[in-house]
Amino acid sequence: MERETPPWLRNPETINQLTPRERQVFLLLADGNSNQELADRLRVSERTIRAHLGQIMVKLEFRSRLCACLSSYVYQHHFGTGNTTNPTAAR
């Protein structure tokens, strides 16, 4: 069974649709943290993280959080961002 390439992978520039904060959350997903851990790290509420994740999933057409996490990892390691300590450095 052949799988369709995700839209963001066919055109990595679609990552630019994300706001700076959504991009930061997207890049941090590769670390495998929970919503609460992301919220603590970014000093926002868990609800805010859920809102950002919802927008990320819509804009990048992800079907699940797992897909978003794996995509974040692939994006960082195959498109040269690789920096999870300062996710905004990739902008």
PyMOL Python script that loads the backbone (N, CA, C, O; Angstrom):
from pymol import cmd

cmd.read_pdbstr("""\
ATOM      1  N   MET A   1       0.834  -1.167   0.000  1.00  0.00           N
ATOM      2  CA  MET A   1       0.000   0.000   0.000  1.00  0.00           C
ATOM      3  C   MET A   1       0.892   1.248   0.000  1.00  0.00           C
ATOM      4  O   MET A   1       1.753   1.395   0.867  1.00  0.00           O
ATOM      5  N   GLU A   2       0.691   2.122  -0.946  1.00  0.00           N
ATOM      6  CA  GLU A   2       1.489   3.337  -1.059  1.00  0.00           C
ATOM      7  C   GLU A   2       0.825   4.462  -0.275  1.00  0.00           C
ATOM      8  O   GLU A   2      -0.384   4.674  -0.373  1.00  0.00           O
ATOM      9  N   ARG A   3       1.624   5.170   0.496  1.00  0.00           N
ATOM     10  CA  ARG A   3       1.097   6.274   1.297  1.00  0.00           C
ATOM     11  C   ARG A   3       1.331   7.596   0.587  1.00  0.00           C
ATOM     12  O   ARG A   3       2.336   7.789  -0.097  1.00  0.00           O
ATOM     13  N   GLU A   4       0.385   8.492   0.766  1.00  0.00           N
ATOM     14  CA  GLU A   4       0.500   9.815   0.174  1.00  0.00           C
ATOM     15  C   GLU A   4       1.469  10.652   1.001  1.00  0.00           C
ATOM     16  O   GLU A   4       1.453  10.597   2.230  1.00  0.00           O
ATOM     17  N   THR A   5       2.306  11.421   0.327  1.00  0.00           N
ATOM     18  CA  THR A   5       3.229  12.315   1.011  1.00  0.00           C
ATOM     19  C   THR A   5       2.440  13.450   1.653  1.00  0.00           C
ATOM     20  O   THR A   5       1.590  14.057   1.000  1.00  0.00           O
ATOM     21  N   PRO A   6       2.712  13.747   2.932  1.00  0.00           N
ATOM     22  CA  PRO A   6       1.988  14.838   3.597  1.00  0.00           C
ATOM     23  C   PRO A   6       2.210  16.165   2.876  1.00  0.00           C
ATOM     24  O   PRO A   6       3.298  16.406   2.353  1.00  0.00           O
ATOM     25  N   PRO A   7       1.196  17.030   2.839  1.00  0.00           N
ATOM     26  CA  PRO A   7       1.324  18.308   2.128  1.00  0.00           C
ATOM     27  C   PRO A   7       2.524  19.134   2.580  1.00  0.00           C
ATOM     28  O   PRO A   7       3.205  19.734   1.749  1.00  0.00           O
ATOM     29  N   TRP A   8       2.793  19.174   3.887  1.00  0.00           N
ATOM     30  CA  TRP A   8       3.910  19.990   4.359  1.00  0.00           C
ATOM     31  C   TRP A   8       5.245  19.445   3.868  1.00  0.00           C
ATOM     32  O   TRP A   8       6.195  20.208   3.694  1.00  0.00           O
ATOM     33  N   LEU A   9       5.332  18.130   3.641  1.00  0.00           N
ATOM     34  CA  LEU A   9       6.584  17.532   3.189  1.00  0.00           C
ATOM     35  C   LEU A   9       6.785  17.743   1.692  1.00  0.00           C
ATOM     36  O   LEU A   9       7.917  17.875   1.227  1.00  0.00           O
ATOM     37  N   ARG A  10       5.688  17.773   0.940  1.00  0.00           N
ATOM     38  CA  ARG A  10       5.791  18.080  -0.488  1.00  0.00           C
ATOM     39  C   ARG A  10       6.274  19.514  -0.690  1.00  0.00           C
ATOM     40  O   ARG A  10       6.988  19.815  -1.646  1.00  0.00           O
ATOM     41  N   ASN A  11       5.871  20.389   0.227  1.00  0.00           N
ATOM     42  CA  ASN A  11       6.258  21.794   0.155  1.00  0.00           C
ATOM     43  C   ASN A  11       6.553  22.281   1.568  1.00  0.00           C
ATOM     44  O   ASN A  11       5.658  22.794   2.239  1.00  0.00           O
ATOM     45  N   PRO A  12       7.807  22.129   2.038  1.00  0.00           N
ATOM     46  CA  PRO A  12       8.147  22.521   3.405  1.00  0.00           C
ATOM     47  C   PRO A  12       7.888  23.996   3.715  1.00  0.00           C
ATOM     48  O   PRO A  12       7.834  24.380   4.883  1.00  0.00           O
ATOM     49  N   GLU A  13       7.729  24.816   2.691  1.00  0.00           N
ATOM     50  CA  GLU A  13       7.435  26.235   2.915  1.00  0.00           C
ATOM     51  C   GLU A  13       6.072  26.432   3.576  1.00  0.00           C
ATOM     52  O   GLU A  13       5.790  27.518   4.082  1.00  0.00           O
ATOM     53  N   THR A  14       5.213  25.395   3.583  1.00  0.00           N
ATOM     54  CA  THR A  14       3.916  25.539   4.248  1.00  0.00           C
ATOM     55  C   THR A  14       4.100  25.781   5.747  1.00  0.00           C
ATOM     56  O   THR A  14       3.188  26.277   6.408  1.00  0.00           O
ATOM     57  N   ILE A  15       5.264  25.436   6.284  1.00  0.00           N
ATOM     58  CA  ILE A  15       5.556  25.714   7.693  1.00  0.00           C
ATOM     59  C   ILE A  15       5.465  27.220   7.938  1.00  0.00           C
ATOM     60  O   ILE A  15       5.159  27.649   9.051  1.00  0.00           O
ATOM     61  N   ASN A  16       5.727  28.020   6.910  1.00  0.00           N
ATOM     62  CA  ASN A  16       5.667  29.478   7.052  1.00  0.00           C
ATOM     63  C   ASN A  16       4.253  29.999   7.291  1.00  0.00           C
ATOM     64  O   ASN A  16       4.080  31.170   7.631  1.00  0.00           O
ATOM     65  N   GLN A  17       3.247  29.155   7.120  1.00  0.00           N
ATOM     66  CA  GLN A  17       1.862  29.546   7.425  1.00  0.00           C
ATOM     67  C   GLN A  17       1.648  29.715   8.923  1.00  0.00           C
ATOM     68  O   GLN A  17       0.704  30.377   9.353  1.00  0.00           O
ATOM     69  N   LEU A  18       2.527  29.115   9.710  1.00  0.00           N
ATOM     70  CA  LEU A  18       2.378  29.154  11.159  1.00  0.00           C
ATOM     71  C   LEU A  18       2.803  30.513  11.710  1.00  0.00           C
ATOM     72  O   LEU A  18       3.724  31.147  11.195  1.00  0.00           O
ATOM     73  N   THR A  19       2.118  30.944  12.760  1.00  0.00           N
ATOM     74  CA  THR A  19       2.553  32.154  13.459  1.00  0.00           C
ATOM     75  C   THR A  19       3.874  31.827  14.162  1.00  0.00           C
ATOM     76  O   THR A  19       4.212  30.652  14.306  1.00  0.00           O
ATOM     77  N   PRO A  20       4.616  32.826  14.594  1.00  0.00           N
ATOM     78  CA  PRO A  20       5.867  32.533  15.307  1.00  0.00           C
ATOM     79  C   PRO A  20       5.665  31.608  16.517  1.00  0.00           C
ATOM     80  O   PRO A  20       6.482  30.717  16.750  1.00  0.00           O
ATOM     81  N   ARG A  21       4.596  31.807  17.280  1.00  0.00           N
ATOM     82  CA  ARG A  21       4.368  30.964  18.450  1.00  0.00           C
ATOM     83  C   ARG A  21       3.956  29.556  18.039  1.00  0.00           C
ATOM     84  O   ARG A  21       4.404  28.586  18.652  1.00  0.00           O
ATOM     85  N   GLU A  22       3.118  29.421  17.021  1.00  0.00           N
ATOM     86  CA  GLU A  22       2.742  28.091  16.524  1.00  0.00           C
ATOM     87  C   GLU A  22       3.982  27.357  16.032  1.00  0.00           C
ATOM     88  O   GLU A  22       4.130  26.157  16.262  1.00  0.00           O
ATOM     89  N   ARG A  23       4.858  28.067  15.364  1.00  0.00           N
ATOM     90  CA  ARG A  23       6.100  27.460  14.872  1.00  0.00           C
ATOM     91  C   ARG A  23       6.953  26.987  16.047  1.00  0.00           C
ATOM     92  O   ARG A  23       7.543  25.909  15.997  1.00  0.00           O
ATOM     93  N   GLN A  24       7.013  27.788  17.092  1.00  0.00           N
ATOM     94  CA  GLN A  24       7.775  27.407  18.277  1.00  0.00           C
ATOM     95  C   GLN A  24       7.198  26.135  18.893  1.00  0.00           C
ATOM     96  O   GLN A  24       7.945  25.221  19.241  1.00  0.00           O
ATOM     97  N   VAL A  25       5.881  26.071  19.028  1.00  0.00           N
ATOM     98  CA  VAL A  25       5.232  24.876  19.568  1.00  0.00           C
ATOM     99  C   VAL A  25       5.488  23.688  18.643  1.00  0.00           C
ATOM    100  O   VAL A  25       5.818  22.597  19.110  1.00  0.00           O
ATOM    101  N   PHE A  26       5.339  23.896  17.333  1.00  0.00           N
ATOM    102  CA  PHE A  26       5.581  22.819  16.366  1.00  0.00           C
ATOM    103  C   PHE A  26       6.986  22.249  16.533  1.00  0.00           C
ATOM    104  O   PHE A  26       7.156  21.030  16.561  1.00  0.00           O
ATOM    105  N   LEU A  27       7.977  23.099  16.641  1.00  0.00           N
ATOM    106  CA  LEU A  27       9.355  22.622  16.756  1.00  0.00           C
ATOM    107  C   LEU A  27       9.608  21.911  18.079  1.00  0.00           C
ATOM    108  O   LEU A  27      10.427  20.994  18.145  1.00  0.00           O
ATOM    109  N   LEU A  28       8.920  22.322  19.118  1.00  0.00           N
ATOM    110  CA  LEU A  28       9.089  21.668  20.418  1.00  0.00           C
ATOM    111  C   LEU A  28       8.408  20.306  20.483  1.00  0.00           C
ATOM    112  O   LEU A  28       8.732  19.495  21.351  1.00  0.00           O
ATOM    113  N   LEU A  29       7.477  20.048  19.585  1.00  0.00           N
ATOM    114  CA  LEU A  29       6.783  18.755  19.578  1.00  0.00           C
ATOM    115  C   LEU A  29       7.743  17.584  19.404  1.00  0.00           C
ATOM    116  O   LEU A  29       7.479  16.487  19.898  1.00  0.00           O
ATOM    117  N   ALA A  30       8.840  17.804  18.715  1.00  0.00           N
ATOM    118  CA  ALA A  30       9.795  16.721  18.455  1.00  0.00           C
ATOM    119  C   ALA A  30      10.381  16.150  19.741  1.00  0.00           C
ATOM    120  O   ALA A  30      10.852  15.013  19.756  1.00  0.00           O
ATOM    121  N   ASP A  31      10.354  16.928  20.816  1.00  0.00           N
ATOM    122  CA  ASP A  31      10.910  16.463  22.088  1.00  0.00           C
ATOM    123  C   ASP A  31       9.999  15.471  22.804  1.00  0.00           C
ATOM    124  O   ASP A  31      10.420  14.822  23.762  1.00  0.00           O
ATOM    125  N   GLY A  32       8.741  15.348  22.341  1.00  0.00           N
ATOM    126  CA  GLY A  32       7.819  14.382  22.925  1.00  0.00           C
ATOM    127  C   GLY A  32       7.202  14.804  24.247  1.00  0.00           C
ATOM    128  O   GLY A  32       6.727  13.962  25.009  1.00  0.00           O
ATOM    129  N   ASN A  33       7.207  16.097  24.524  1.00  0.00           N
ATOM    130  CA  ASN A  33       6.638  16.591  25.775  1.00  0.00           C
ATOM    131  C   ASN A  33       5.117  16.600  25.743  1.00  0.00           C
ATOM    132  O   ASN A  33       4.501  16.664  24.679  1.00  0.00           O
ATOM    133  N   SER A  34       4.524  16.534  26.933  1.00  0.00           N
ATOM    134  CA  SER A  34       3.070  16.643  27.061  1.00  0.00           C
ATOM    135  C   SER A  34       2.655  18.098  26.863  1.00  0.00           C
ATOM    136  O   SER A  34       3.496  18.996  26.842  1.00  0.00           O
ATOM    137  N   ASN A  35       1.355  18.319  26.718  1.00  0.00           N
ATOM    138  CA  ASN A  35       0.850  19.683  26.615  1.00  0.00           C
ATOM    139  C   ASN A  35       1.244  20.501  27.834  1.00  0.00           C
ATOM    140  O   ASN A  35       1.648  21.656  27.703  1.00  0.00           O
ATOM    141  N   GLN A  36       1.128  19.908  29.028  1.00  0.00           N
ATOM    142  CA  GLN A  36       1.477  20.638  30.245  1.00  0.00           C
ATOM    143  C   GLN A  36       2.959  20.975  30.283  1.00  0.00           C
ATOM    144  O   GLN A  36       3.336  22.067  30.709  1.00  0.00           O
ATOM    145  N   GLU A  37       3.793  20.059  29.847  1.00  0.00           N
ATOM    146  CA  GLU A  37       5.235  20.330  29.816  1.00  0.00           C
ATOM    147  C   GLU A  37       5.562  21.451  28.831  1.00  0.00           C
ATOM    148  O   GLU A  37       6.410  22.300  29.105  1.00  0.00           O
ATOM    149  N   LEU A  38       4.882  21.446  27.685  1.00  0.00           N
ATOM    150  CA  LEU A  38       5.072  22.535  26.722  1.00  0.00           C
ATOM    151  C   LEU A  38       4.607  23.860  27.325  1.00  0.00           C
ATOM    152  O   LEU A  38       5.276  24.884  27.183  1.00  0.00           O
ATOM    153  N   ALA A  39       3.465  23.832  27.994  1.00  0.00           N
ATOM    154  CA  ALA A  39       2.922  25.038  28.622  1.00  0.00           C
ATOM    155  C   ALA A  39       3.892  25.580  29.672  1.00  0.00           C
ATOM    156  O   ALA A  39       4.146  26.784  29.723  1.00  0.00           O
ATOM    157  N   ASP A  40       4.424  24.705  30.495  1.00  0.00           N
ATOM    158  CA  ASP A  40       5.383  25.132  31.516  1.00  0.00           C
ATOM    159  C   ASP A  40       6.635  25.735  30.875  1.00  0.00           C
ATOM    160  O   ASP A  40       7.143  26.763  31.322  1.00  0.00           O
ATOM    161  N   ARG A  41       7.108  25.092  29.847  1.00  0.00           N
ATOM    162  CA  ARG A  41       8.325  25.570  29.169  1.00  0.00           C
ATOM    163  C   ARG A  41       8.115  26.940  28.526  1.00  0.00           C
ATOM    164  O   ARG A  41       9.009  27.786  28.547  1.00  0.00           O
ATOM    165  N   LEU A  42       6.930  27.150  27.956  1.00  0.00           N
ATOM    166  CA  LEU A  42       6.646  28.414  27.272  1.00  0.00           C
ATOM    167  C   LEU A  42       5.951  29.440  28.170  1.00  0.00           C
ATOM    168  O   LEU A  42       5.684  30.568  27.757  1.00  0.00           O
ATOM    169  N   ARG A  43       5.662  29.022  29.413  1.00  0.00           N
ATOM    170  CA  ARG A  43       5.018  29.901  30.404  1.00  0.00           C
ATOM    171  C   ARG A  43       3.659  30.418  29.935  1.00  0.00           C
ATOM    172  O   ARG A  43       3.348  31.606  30.020  1.00  0.00           O
ATOM    173  N   VAL A  44       2.863  29.463  29.435  1.00  0.00           N
ATOM    174  CA  VAL A  44       1.482  29.738  29.029  1.00  0.00           C
ATOM    175  C   VAL A  44       0.607  28.644  29.623  1.00  0.00           C
ATOM    176  O   VAL A  44       1.113  27.708  30.241  1.00  0.00           O
ATOM    177  N   SER A  45      -0.687  28.757  29.442  1.00  0.00           N
ATOM    178  CA  SER A  45      -1.585  27.725  29.964  1.00  0.00           C
ATOM    179  C   SER A  45      -1.621  26.515  29.024  1.00  0.00           C
ATOM    180  O   SER A  45      -1.283  26.601  27.843  1.00  0.00           O
ATOM    181  N   GLU A  46      -2.039  25.405  29.589  1.00  0.00           N
ATOM    182  CA  GLU A  46      -2.200  24.197  28.768  1.00  0.00           C
ATOM    183  C   GLU A  46      -3.256  24.436  27.685  1.00  0.00           C
ATOM    184  O   GLU A  46      -3.122  23.942  26.566  1.00  0.00           O
ATOM    185  N   ARG A  47      -4.276  25.174  28.013  1.00  0.00           N
ATOM    186  CA  ARG A  47      -5.324  25.498  27.040  1.00  0.00           C
ATOM    187  C   ARG A  47      -4.745  26.254  25.842  1.00  0.00           C
ATOM    188  O   ARG A  47      -5.155  26.020  24.705  1.00  0.00           O
ATOM    189  N   THR A  48      -3.806  27.148  26.090  1.00  0.00           N
ATOM    190  CA  THR A  48      -3.153  27.885  25.006  1.00  0.00           C
ATOM    191  C   THR A  48      -2.377  26.932  24.106  1.00  0.00           C
ATOM    192  O   THR A  48      -2.398  27.066  22.883  1.00  0.00           O
ATOM    193  N   ILE A  49      -1.702  25.981  24.709  1.00  0.00           N
ATOM    194  CA  ILE A  49      -0.958  24.984  23.918  1.00  0.00           C
ATOM    195  C   ILE A  49      -1.931  24.180  23.066  1.00  0.00           C
ATOM    196  O   ILE A  49      -1.666  23.936  21.889  1.00  0.00           O
ATOM    197  N   ARG A  50      -3.056  23.766  23.651  1.00  0.00           N
ATOM    198  CA  ARG A  50      -4.052  23.010  22.876  1.00  0.00           C
ATOM    199  C   ARG A  50      -4.561  23.838  21.696  1.00  0.00           C
ATOM    200  O   ARG A  50      -4.765  23.306  20.604  1.00  0.00           O
ATOM    201  N   ALA A  51      -4.763  25.119  21.912  1.00  0.00           N
ATOM    202  CA  ALA A  51      -5.223  25.997  20.825  1.00  0.00           C
ATOM    203  C   ALA A  51      -4.168  26.081  19.719  1.00  0.00           C
ATOM    204  O   ALA A  51      -4.501  26.001  18.536  1.00  0.00           O
ATOM    205  N   HIS A  52      -2.907  26.241  20.098  1.00  0.00           N
ATOM    206  CA  HIS A  52      -1.837  26.294  19.104  1.00  0.00           C
ATOM    207  C   HIS A  52      -1.752  24.975  18.336  1.00  0.00           C
ATOM    208  O   HIS A  52      -1.597  24.970  17.115  1.00  0.00           O
ATOM    209  N   LEU A  53      -1.854  23.861  19.058  1.00  0.00           N
ATOM    210  CA  LEU A  53      -1.791  22.552  18.401  1.00  0.00           C
ATOM    211  C   LEU A  53      -2.942  22.373  17.416  1.00  0.00           C
ATOM    212  O   LEU A  53      -2.764  21.816  16.333  1.00  0.00           O
ATOM    213  N   GLY A  54      -4.114  22.847  17.799  1.00  0.00           N
ATOM    214  CA  GLY A  54      -5.262  22.760  16.891  1.00  0.00           C
ATOM    215  C   GLY A  54      -5.010  23.521  15.600  1.00  0.00           C
ATOM    216  O   GLY A  54      -5.311  23.030  14.513  1.00  0.00           O
ATOM    217  N   GLN A  55      -4.462  24.711  15.720  1.00  0.00           N
ATOM    218  CA  GLN A  55      -4.160  25.514  14.527  1.00  0.00           C
ATOM    219  C   GLN A  55      -3.061  24.876  13.685  1.00  0.00           C
ATOM    220  O   GLN A  55      -3.134  24.879  12.456  1.00  0.00           O
ATOM    221  N   ILE A  56      -2.043  24.330  14.345  1.00  0.00           N
ATOM    222  CA  ILE A  56      -0.953  23.652  13.637  1.00  0.00           C
ATOM    223  C   ILE A  56      -1.508  22.479  12.840  1.00  0.00           C
ATOM    224  O   ILE A  56      -1.152  22.283  11.678  1.00  0.00           O
ATOM    225  N   MET A  57      -2.380  21.703  13.469  1.00  0.00           N
ATOM    226  CA  MET A  57      -2.931  20.522  12.813  1.00  0.00           C
ATOM    227  C   MET A  57      -3.796  20.896  11.616  1.00  0.00           C
ATOM    228  O   MET A  57      -3.785  20.196  10.603  1.00  0.00           O
ATOM    229  N   VAL A  58      -4.541  21.982  11.718  1.00  0.00           N
ATOM    230  CA  VAL A  58      -5.368  22.436  10.597  1.00  0.00           C
ATOM    231  C   VAL A  58      -4.490  22.969   9.474  1.00  0.00           C
ATOM    232  O   VAL A  58      -4.638  22.564   8.321  1.00  0.00           O
ATOM    233  N   LYS A  59      -3.585  23.868   9.802  1.00  0.00           N
ATOM    234  CA  LYS A  59      -2.758  24.515   8.780  1.00  0.00           C
ATOM    235  C   LYS A  59      -1.854  23.536   8.040  1.00  0.00           C
ATOM    236  O   LYS A  59      -1.638  23.677   6.837  1.00  0.00           O
ATOM    237  N   LEU A  60      -1.325  22.542   8.757  1.00  0.00           N
ATOM    238  CA  LEU A  60      -0.396  21.595   8.139  1.00  0.00           C
ATOM    239  C   LEU A  60      -1.052  20.263   7.783  1.00  0.00           C
ATOM    240  O   LEU A  60      -0.389  19.330   7.331  1.00  0.00           O
ATOM    241  N   GLU A  61      -2.369  20.191   7.995  1.00  0.00           N
ATOM    242  CA  GLU A  61      -3.171  19.026   7.618  1.00  0.00           C
ATOM    243  C   GLU A  61      -2.717  17.732   8.291  1.00  0.00           C
ATOM    244  O   GLU A  61      -2.619  16.688   7.646  1.00  0.00           O
ATOM    245  N   PHE A  62      -2.441  17.811   9.597  1.00  0.00           N
ATOM    246  CA  PHE A  62      -2.096  16.619  10.363  1.00  0.00           C
ATOM    247  C   PHE A  62      -3.374  15.951  10.847  1.00  0.00           C
ATOM    248  O   PHE A  62      -4.352  16.624  11.172  1.00  0.00           O
ATOM    249  N   ARG A  63      -3.360  14.635  10.892  1.00  0.00           N
ATOM    250  CA  ARG A  63      -4.524  13.871  11.365  1.00  0.00           C
ATOM    251  C   ARG A  63      -4.445  13.556  12.849  1.00  0.00           C
ATOM    252  O   ARG A  63      -5.459  13.246  13.475  1.00  0.00           O
ATOM    253  N   SER A  64      -3.229  13.634  13.425  1.00  0.00           N
ATOM    254  CA  SER A  64      -3.065  13.293  14.833  1.00  0.00           C
ATOM    255  C   SER A  64      -1.867  14.047  15.415  1.00  0.00           C
ATOM    256  O   SER A  64      -1.018  14.568  14.693  1.00  0.00           O
ATOM    257  N   ARG A  65      -1.835  14.083  16.737  1.00  0.00           N
ATOM    258  CA  ARG A  65      -0.694  14.694  17.420  1.00  0.00           C
ATOM    259  C   ARG A  65       0.575  13.900  17.115  1.00  0.00           C
ATOM    260  O   ARG A  65       1.646  14.486  16.953  1.00  0.00           O
ATOM    261  N   LEU A  66       0.466  12.586  17.038  1.00  0.00           N
ATOM    262  CA  LEU A  66       1.625  11.762  16.722  1.00  0.00           C
ATOM    263  C   LEU A  66       2.211  12.169  15.375  1.00  0.00           C
ATOM    264  O   LEU A  66       3.428  12.295  15.238  1.00  0.00           O
ATOM    265  N   CYS A  67       1.363  12.373  14.398  1.00  0.00           N
ATOM    266  CA  CYS A  67       1.829  12.808  13.082  1.00  0.00           C
ATOM    267  C   CYS A  67       2.535  14.163  13.192  1.00  0.00           C
ATOM    268  O   CYS A  67       3.562  14.383  12.551  1.00  0.00           O
ATOM    269  N   ALA A  68       1.988  15.057  13.993  1.00  0.00           N
ATOM    270  CA  ALA A  68       2.604  16.370  14.192  1.00  0.00           C
ATOM    271  C   ALA A  68       3.973  16.236  14.856  1.00  0.00           C
ATOM    272  O   ALA A  68       4.927  16.901  14.454  1.00  0.00           O
ATOM    273  N   CYS A  69       4.072  15.378  15.869  1.00  0.00           N
ATOM    274  CA  CYS A  69       5.348  15.168  16.564  1.00  0.00           C
ATOM    275  C   CYS A  69       6.401  14.586  15.629  1.00  0.00           C
ATOM    276  O   CYS A  69       7.538  15.058  15.584  1.00  0.00           O
ATOM    277  N   LEU A  70       6.014  13.564  14.891  1.00  0.00           N
ATOM    278  CA  LEU A  70       6.954  12.944  13.958  1.00  0.00           C
ATOM    279  C   LEU A  70       7.357  13.911  12.850  1.00  0.00           C
ATOM    280  O   LEU A  70       8.514  13.934  12.432  1.00  0.00           O
ATOM    281  N   SER A  71       6.415  14.697  12.382  1.00  0.00           N
ATOM    282  CA  SER A  71       6.702  15.681  11.346  1.00  0.00           C
ATOM    283  C   SER A  71       7.658  16.750  11.852  1.00  0.00           C
ATOM    284  O   SER A  71       8.539  17.199  11.120  1.00  0.00           O
ATOM    285  N   SER A  72       7.484  17.152  13.093  1.00  0.00           N
ATOM    286  CA  SER A  72       8.387  18.123  13.698  1.00  0.00           C
ATOM    287  C   SER A  72       9.813  17.573  13.719  1.00  0.00           C
ATOM    288  O   SER A  72      10.767  18.270  13.374  1.00  0.00           O
ATOM    289  N   TYR A  73       9.937  16.327  14.125  1.00  0.00           N
ATOM    290  CA  TYR A  73      11.250  15.683  14.168  1.00  0.00           C
ATOM    291  C   TYR A  73      11.873  15.628  12.775  1.00  0.00           C
ATOM    292  O   TYR A  73      13.037  15.988  12.595  1.00  0.00           O
ATOM    293  N   VAL A  74      11.100  15.180  11.801  1.00  0.00           N
ATOM    294  CA  VAL A  74      11.598  15.086  10.423  1.00  0.00           C
ATOM    295  C   VAL A  74      11.984  16.466   9.905  1.00  0.00           C
ATOM    296  O   VAL A  74      13.044  16.635   9.304  1.00  0.00           O
ATOM    297  N   TYR A  75      11.127  17.441  10.139  1.00  0.00           N
ATOM    298  CA  TYR A  75      11.400  18.802   9.670  1.00  0.00           C
ATOM    299  C   TYR A  75      12.723  19.310  10.229  1.00  0.00           C
ATOM    300  O   TYR A  75      13.540  19.865   9.494  1.00  0.00           O
ATOM    301  N   GLN A  76      12.931  19.122  11.519  1.00  0.00           N
ATOM    302  CA  GLN A  76      14.150  19.622  12.146  1.00  0.00           C
ATOM    303  C   GLN A  76      15.400  18.902  11.678  1.00  0.00           C
ATOM    304  O   GLN A  76      16.447  19.523  11.494  1.00  0.00           O
ATOM    305  N   HIS A  77      15.296  17.606  11.489  1.00  0.00           N
ATOM    306  CA  HIS A  77      16.480  16.825  11.162  1.00  0.00           C
ATOM    307  C   HIS A  77      16.758  16.700   9.671  1.00  0.00           C
ATOM    308  O   HIS A  77      17.860  16.315   9.281  1.00  0.00           O
ATOM    309  N   HIS A  78      15.786  17.016   8.839  1.00  0.00           N
ATOM    310  CA  HIS A  78      16.008  16.900   7.399  1.00  0.00           C
ATOM    311  C   HIS A  78      15.980  18.226   6.666  1.00  0.00           C
ATOM    312  O   HIS A  78      16.318  18.297   5.485  1.00  0.00           O
ATOM    313  N   PHE A  79      15.578  19.273   7.361  1.00  0.00           N
ATOM    314  CA  PHE A  79      15.537  20.582   6.710  1.00  0.00           C
ATOM    315  C   PHE A  79      16.426  21.573   7.442  1.00  0.00           C
ATOM    316  O   PHE A  79      16.300  22.785   7.269  1.00  0.00           O
ATOM    317  N   GLY A  80      17.331  21.042   8.266  1.00  0.00           N
ATOM    318  CA  GLY A  80      18.388  21.848   8.845  1.00  0.00           C
ATOM    319  C   GLY A  80      18.051  22.725  10.023  1.00  0.00           C
ATOM    320  O   GLY A  80      18.863  23.578  10.382  1.00  0.00           O
ATOM    321  N   THR A  81      16.886  22.564  10.654  1.00  0.00           N
ATOM    322  CA  THR A  81      16.617  23.423  11.802  1.00  0.00           C
ATOM    323  C   THR A  81      17.218  22.821  13.058  1.00  0.00           C
ATOM    324  O   THR A  81      17.817  23.546  13.852  1.00  0.00           O
ATOM    325  N   GLY A  82      17.078  21.529  13.263  1.00  0.00           N
ATOM    326  CA  GLY A  82      17.708  20.764  14.315  1.00  0.00           C
ATOM    327  C   GLY A  82      17.924  21.420  15.669  1.00  0.00           C
ATOM    328  O   GLY A  82      18.621  20.846  16.506  1.00  0.00           O
ATOM    329  N   ASN A  83      17.363  22.587  15.923  1.00  0.00           N
ATOM    330  CA  ASN A  83      17.620  23.298  17.172  1.00  0.00           C
ATOM    331  C   ASN A  83      16.337  23.315  18.001  1.00  0.00           C
ATOM    332  O   ASN A  83      15.427  24.098  17.728  1.00  0.00           O
ATOM    333  N   THR A  84      16.269  22.454  19.008  1.00  0.00           N
ATOM    334  CA  THR A  84      15.067  22.420  19.833  1.00  0.00           C
ATOM    335  C   THR A  84      15.229  23.246  21.101  1.00  0.00           C
ATOM    336  O   THR A  84      14.245  23.485  21.801  1.00  0.00           O
ATOM    337  N   THR A  85      16.451  23.693  21.418  1.00  0.00           N
ATOM    338  CA  THR A  85      16.610  24.512  22.606  1.00  0.00           C
ATOM    339  C   THR A  85      16.147  25.937  22.356  1.00  0.00           C
ATOM    340  O   THR A  85      15.673  26.605  23.275  1.00  0.00           O
ATOM    341  N   ASN A  86      16.278  26.404  21.133  1.00  0.00           N
ATOM    342  CA  ASN A  86      15.783  27.739  20.769  1.00  0.00           C
ATOM    343  C   ASN A  86      15.030  27.618  19.457  1.00  0.00           C
ATOM    344  O   ASN A  86      15.581  27.905  18.395  1.00  0.00           O
ATOM    345  N   PRO A  87      13.765  27.192  19.521  1.00  0.00           N
ATOM    346  CA  PRO A  87      12.999  26.922  18.298  1.00  0.00           C
ATOM    347  C   PRO A  87      12.828  28.124  17.394  1.00  0.00           C
ATOM    348  O   PRO A  87      12.621  27.955  16.192  1.00  0.00           O
ATOM    349  N   THR A  88      12.908  29.318  17.921  1.00  0.00           N
ATOM    350  CA  THR A  88      12.724  30.487  17.057  1.00  0.00           C
ATOM    351  C   THR A  88      13.965  30.754  16.219  1.00  0.00           C
ATOM    352  O   THR A  88      13.917  31.573  15.301  1.00  0.00           O
ATOM    353  N   ALA A  89      15.070  30.088  16.511  1.00  0.00           N
ATOM    354  CA  ALA A  89      16.294  30.273  15.730  1.00  0.00           C
ATOM    355  C   ALA A  89      16.124  29.774  14.309  1.00  0.00           C
ATOM    356  O   ALA A  89      16.889  30.157  13.424  1.00  0.00           O
ATOM    357  N   ALA A  90      15.135  28.927  14.077  1.00  0.00           N
ATOM    358  CA  ALA A  90      14.917  28.345  12.744  1.00  0.00           C
ATOM    359  C   ALA A  90      14.173  29.286  11.821  1.00  0.00           C
ATOM    360  O   ALA A  90      14.075  29.009  10.625  1.00  0.00           O
ATOM    361  N   ARG A  91      13.640  30.393  12.332  1.00  0.00           N
ATOM    362  CA  ARG A  91      12.852  31.303  11.502  1.00  0.00           C
ATOM    363  C   ARG A  91      13.682  32.012  10.487  1.00  0.00           C
ATOM    364  O   ARG A  91      13.160  32.813   9.712  1.00  0.00           O
TER     365      ARG A  91
END
""", "prot")
cmd.dss("prot")
cmd.show_as("cartoon", "prot")
cmd.util.cbc("prot")
cmd.orient("prot")
